[in-house]
Amino acid sequence: MENIISLTKEFLWNTLNKSMNIDDIEKKYRYEHSLRVSHIGKQISKVEGADTFIVEIGCLLHDVGKFQTEVNRDHGRVSAKVAKVFLETLNLSNKQIDDICYAIAVHVDGEAGYSYEETLESKIVTDSDNIDRFGAYRIYQSLDWDNIKQLKIEETYEKISNRIKSLEKLVEGYDLQTVEGTRLFKDNIKFQIQFYNRYLLELENTLIELNH
């Protein structure tokens, strides 16, 4: 199994590296994101009693075809097709391949594009992706996307205040598909809220001194 994991990571990197419509920074991020999602998936699988191998491969390849479609909503289904060609070169059963591909296909919008019985492993792949999307790295990423360095302090304060409100809604009213996934997800959200609240306090202190 370890050899299959190594081959899967190599295939993922090589496929991403061939993408012509993204830069090296995005390739690096997408690869590292997939590794983190895989790690989270293994954690959840052990708690939930899922097939860890299916989850690990599904997590590693969940975005392998992301840049082979212009429609982001379709990238799970596209990734499943890309993954299947690779998986069929390995010594896996048809059931293993089908379960992995289904988990990949549905991770974006819950739609595989074909009939298949829902699996615990597919829920975990989806949960793991969502958990990493709200990890500590996303704080840095979001601040960079918002071009915080170029904003006036009052504009930054408003943006961060609104972000905290959005995060609080997620804590209160949004659960993932597994119990352990929900716990890890909410831990990440609470950490982000804690960080942004501390950031707001520092902005407030700055404003006090500016207006003193």
Secondary structure, 3 states (H helix, E strand, C coil): CHHHHHHHHHHHHHHHHCCCCCCHHHHHHHHHHHHHHHHHHHHHHHHHCCCHHHHHHHHHCCCCCHHHCCCHHHHHHHHHHHHHHHHCCCCCCHHHHHHHHHHHHCCCCCCCCCCCCCCHHHHHHHHHHHHHHCCHHHHHHHHHHCCHHHCCHHHHHHHHHHHHHHHHHHHHHCCCCCHHHHHHHHHHHHHHHHHHHHHHHHHHHHHHHHCC
